[in-house]
Amino acid sequence: MKRSVFVVLVLLLLSSAGTSAGDPVLLNVGGAVAEPSPMAINGMNYGNWMVLYDLGDYYHELNIPLLRFPAGNYGDENLLNHRALERFVRAARYLDAEPMVQQNILQGSPEEAAHWVQVSLDEGWGIRYWFIGNEPDLFATNRAQPHWTPEFYANTFRQYAEAIKAVDPEAKVIGPVVTGTPNEVWIKTFLSIAGDVVDILAWQWYPSDGSMDREAALATAVEVRDHMRMFRQWMADPAVNPLGYQRDIPLFLSEFGLSWRTDHARLLTDMTAALWLAEAWSEMVLEGLDYAAYFALQGTGGHGLFDAGWFPRPTYFAAWMLARMGPVWHEVEHGGHRQDMVMYAARDEEQWSILLVNKRRQAVQVAVPADTGIVHHWVDDEEQEDLWFRRAGSVIDIPAYSLNLITFPAD
């Protein structure tokens, strides 16, 4: 049954019994530190089996900048076809999102890839981004294809890139799309062979199989910055990337989530996953990631912002809050410990937005630098299917284990 309203107005403050003792945490906003890439926040992996139009109003709230198709292993098991691509392009246009397509390198060929690039041009579909395969580092073990070594993939990538560019010189080719982050062997080998032809370096990241301790799982969010710095180092090193070390190669986290284990809901799209998602995506922004695509938009086993019954998962609210962060991000200090709480600040011409992740199992009070016009949105472990909001004073009660968006007028 479709939910018509997710936002619930709270007229009363949380009771004092639900807040922690002691002085409020003081929030201080500092100078500008980042301007997110337009493709960095709320990109999604998408498959034609996902519910789209019936949840369209809620998707439009997310300002989705890109769709990667088809989501996950489906693209390794099925060749592209005209009907599927046409339907996908309609979905991308409906969401005003950039369409990005994965070429099937297990069953296809460079000639087949070039064919679909030509079809896109002929049909006016506007597909400019082409992924060359998906998780090729798993082909040898998961697909019983031992010849798929890093060297074999890199040389295959070059063949596909040349075929695609022969048809559309403006096309962007993306690889190696590997797992096991940071996967030094595969990425370094790929750069050594194809660093001069890859337009965007992509990888996939799932730090958990759903069995980790919650605190340990949350602590992985900040690791994405180390991954990005490492990849940039490798790309700029002539010993690693002899053919392309002078090129500016953007970075694309093409699939990510706290857990990869589709059939195990824990840490997949639960409250812990929402807290992690808000922090991880914010860290990508601060480190200057160019492209990102969460896995997945809707209903792929335990993955998806909405379940099969169309109910929102906590991760939807993380994306909803991220969509409301302004175009310029600022540093924010609160004097606490990262394992307890993280905050991110952004502003536009009219207001400040504070994204606050409370990882503690107890409530806390936060003092914001404003007197009027303060609005507090939140979702917490107790009420995971609704986004709550209230008009607040300068001292705000933050629920335990919660994700919060606090807005107030800019000076």
Buried (B, 14 or more C-beta within 10 A) or exposed (E): EEBEEBEEEEEEBBEEEEBBEEEBBEBBBEEEBBBBBBBBBBBBBBBBEBBBEEBEEBBEBBBBBBBBBBBBBBBBEEEBEEEBBEEBBBBBEBBEBBBBBBBBBBEBBBEBBBBBBBBBBEEEBEBBBBBBBBBBBBBBEEBEBEEBBBEBBBEBBBBBBEBBBEBBEEBBBBBBBBBBBBBEEBBBBBBBBBBBBBBBBBBBBBBBEBEBEBEEBBBBBBBBBEBBEBBBEBBBEEEBBEBBBEBEBBBBBBBBBBBBBBEBBBBBBBBBBBBBBBBBBBBBBBBBBBBBBBBBBBBBBBBBBBBEEBBBBBBBBBBBBBBBBBEBBBBBEBEBEEEBBBBBBBBEEEBBBBBBBBBBEBBBBBBBEBEEBBBBBBBBBEBBBBBBBBEBBBBBBBBBBBBBBBBBEBE
